[in-house]
Amino acid sequence: MATSIGENSKESSSTLARLAPLQAVLFDIDGTLCDSDPFHYLAFREMLLEIGYNGGVPVDEEWFVKTISGKHNDDLVSVLFPNDHKRGVKFLDDKKALLRRLAKEQLKPQNGLYKLRKWIEDRGLKRAAVTNAPRANAEQCINQVGLADFFDVLILGSDCKHAKPYPDPYLKALEVLTVSKDHTFVFEDCVSGIKAGVAAGMSVVGLANRNPSQLLMEAKPVFLIKDYEDPKLWAALEEIDKMSGTRKTTA
């Protein structure tokens, strides 16, 4: 049973401990490695305002979370421009360029990310970045938070038959890494991503840093954390070490 962000860590620890011996950790990118959602929101708000979307009224963050967050561009074209696919594709291409300009040298890693990186590297675990974002945006985020040499593979939703919330990207990551879903878990920050990981048969740890906890819990993560410094996460990782017989001291 999934637990909420504020509950005791015992159940949270046991849900991940059963994955021991752990083989791999998979990460979403936007909102998971870096806090990029504000830049996405600003880009959409600015560009939609320019074309008179929503009667010229700026979209708000609640609309962004429900309508945009975590969705693949192909789906967004249908949502925003249901009757003009060509215009929708151009709009999203322009938005990608604006996003890169807004985010350049401003993206920051999620709190505790480097501590988690060390934990993963010290144990020799495989790792993949799995995203619905376009390659250029994904690589920009990975590079700016200093993880260019961390991931074994980058899996794009556009390289799969179906993007998130379908399980295809995560299933492809398991295949490429040659690891089992029973010994791998996922970090995700949005509903569609959590659903994708769960549909792929994996345990998903949700980051409740921007999206409402209630919405995230409906997607059935094993538990939610605030960031990578969250004591609940480290209690769970310590339990994995204990079950694997590889307990080490984290910095």
ZAMARGU-4260 file (C-alpha; in steps of 0.2 Angstrom, whole numbers, plus 5000, padded with zeros to 4 digits):
<rodrens>
0) 5000/5000/5000 | 5007/5017/4995 | 5010/5029/5009 | 5009/5048/5010 | 5023/5061/5012
5) 5020/5063/5030 | 5018/5045/5036 | 5030/5035/5046 | 5045/5029/5037 | 5044/5010/5042
10) 5032/5005/5029 | 5042/5016/5016 | 5058/5007/5020 | 5051/4990/5018 | 5043/4993/5001
15) 5060/4996/4994 | 5070/4984/5005 | 5061/4970/4995 | 5070/4975/4980 | 5087/4970/4987
20) 5099/4966/4980 | 5096/4982/4970 | 5102/4982/4952 | 5097/4999/4945 | 5089/5016/4949
25) 5080/5026/4935 | 5076/5044/4935 | 5064/5056/4926 | 5073/5072/4921 | 5062/5088/4922
30) 5057/5091/4940 | 5066/5076/4946 | 5084/5079/4943 | 5082/5098/4942 | 5068/5110/4946
35) 5064/5115/4928 | 5045/5116/4930 | 5045/5134/4933 | 5054/5137/4917 | 5041/5126/4907
40) 5027/5136/4915 | 5034/5153/4911 | 5037/5148/4893 | 5020/5141/4891 | 5012/5156/4900
45) 5021/5169/4889 | 5018/5160/4872 | 5000/5156/4875 | 4997/5174/4880 | 5005/5180/4864
50) 4993/5170/4854 | 4977/5174/4864 | 4975/5157/4871 | 4961/5156/4885 | 4954/5173/4879
55) 4970/5182/4883 | 4970/5177/4901 | 4987/5170/4907 | 4986/5152/4912 | 4990/5148/4930
60) 5000/5135/4938 | 4985/5124/4942 | 4981/5123/4924 | 4999/5119/4920 | 5000/5105/4932
65) 4983/5097/4926 | 4986/5100/4907 | 5004/5101/4903 | 5016/5093/4916 | 5024/5077/4911
70) 5015/5075/4895 | 5023/5071/4878 | 5023/5085/4865 | 5012/5074/4853 | 4999/5074/4866
75) 5001/5093/4869 | 4998/5097/4851 | 4981/5088/4852 | 4977/5097/4868 | 4982/5114/4863
80) 4979/5114/4844 | 4966/5100/4841 | 4962/5108/4824 | 4979/5113/4818 | 4992/5100/4820
85) 5005/5110/4810 | 5003/5125/4820 | 5004/5115/4836 | 5021/5107/4831 | 5028/5124/4827
90) 5022/5132/4843 | 5030/5118/4853 | 5046/5119/4843 | 5047/5138/4848 | 5043/5134/4866
95) 5057/5122/4867 | 5069/5135/4861 | 5062/5148/4873 | 5063/5135/4887 | 5082/5132/4884
100) 5085/5151/4884 | 5075/5153/4900 | 5084/5139/4909 | 5102/5142/4903 | 5113/5143/4918
105) 5098/5144/4929 | 5094/5126/4932 | 5098/5120/4949 | 5099/5101/4955 | 5086/5095/4967
110) 5092/5096/4985 | 5102/5081/4990 | 5105/5075/4972 | 5124/5073/4973 | 5122/5064/4990
115) 5111/5051/4981 | 5122/5051/4966 | 5137/5045/4978 | 5126/5032/4986 | 5122/5025/4969
120) 5139/5025/4962 | 5147/5018/4978 | 5136/5003/4975 | 5139/5001/4957 | 5121/5002/4952
125) 5116/5004/4934 | 5106/5020/4930 | 5095/5028/4916 | 5087/5044/4913 | 5069/5042/4906
130) 5060/5056/4899 | 5046/5063/4888 | 5056/5079/4885 | 5065/5082/4868 | 5083/5076/4867
135) 5090/5094/4867 | 5081/5099/4883 | 5085/5083/4892 | 5103/5084/4888 | 5104/5102/4893
140) 5096/5098/4911 | 5108/5083/4913 | 5123/5093/4908 | 5119/5108/4919 | 5117/5098/4935
145) 5133/5089/4932 | 5127/5072/4927 | 5133/5070/4910 | 5145/5056/4915 | 5132/5048/4927
150) 5119/5039/4916 | 5122/5023/4907 | 5108/5028/4895 | 5095/5041/4890 | 5078/5035/4885
155) 5066/5046/4876 | 5048/5044/4875 | 5049/5049/4857 | 5060/5034/4854 | 5047/5022/4860
160) 5030/5016/4853 | 5021/5025/4867 | 5028/5039/4878 | 5023/5041/4897 | 5011/5038/4905
165) 5013/5021/4895 | 5026/5010/4902 | 5036/5008/4886 | 5050/5020/4890 | 5053/5012/4907
170) 5052/4994/4900 | 5065/5000/4887 | 5076/5006/4900 | 5075/4989/4909 | 5079/4980/4893
175) 5094/4991/4888 | 5101/4990/4906 | 5098/4971/4906 | 5090/4973/4924 | 5075/4966/4932
180) 5060/4976/4937 | 5060/4967/4953 | 5077/4974/4958 | 5075/4992/4951 | 5065/5008/4957
185) 5061/5024/4949 | 5061/5043/4954 | 5047/5053/4947 | 5039/5070/4950 | 5023/5070/4940
190) 5007/5059/4938 | 5010/5053/4921 | 5028/5047/4925 | 5023/5038/4941 | 5009/5029/4931
195) 5022/5024/4918 | 5034/5017/4931 | 5020/5008/4940 | 5013/5001/4924 | 5030/4994/4920
200) 5029/4984/4936 | 5041/4995/4946 | 5042/5003/4963 | 5041/5022/4961 | 5047/5035/4973
205) 5037/5052/4970 | 5045/5069/4972 | 5032/5081/4979 | 5041/5097/4976 | 5029/5105/4964
210) 5014/5094/4960 | 5001/5092/4973 | 5004/5077/4984 | 4986/5071/4983 | 4987/5070/4964
215) 5003/5061/4965 | 4997/5048/4977 | 4982/5044/4966 | 4995/5037/4953 | 5001/5025/4967
220) 5019/5028/4971 | 5026/5018/4985 | 5029/5034/4995 | 5033/5053/4992 | 5048/5063/4997
225) 5051/5081/4998 | 5068/5080/4990 | 5083/5069/4990 | 5088/5074/5008 | 5071/5067/5015
230) 5075/5056/5030 | 5061/5044/5023 | 5072/5040/5008 | 5088/5037/5017 | 5079/5026/5030
235) 5073/5016/5014 | 5091/5016/5007 | 5098/5010/5023 | 5086/4996/5024 | 5091/4991/5006
240) 5109/4991/5011 | 5105/4980/5027 | 5095/4967/5016 | 5109/4967/5003 | 5123/4965/5015
245) 5132/4981/5008 | 5129/4993/5021 | 5140/5009/5019 | 5141/5026/5027 | 5134/5040/5017
250) 5142/5057/5017
</rodrens>
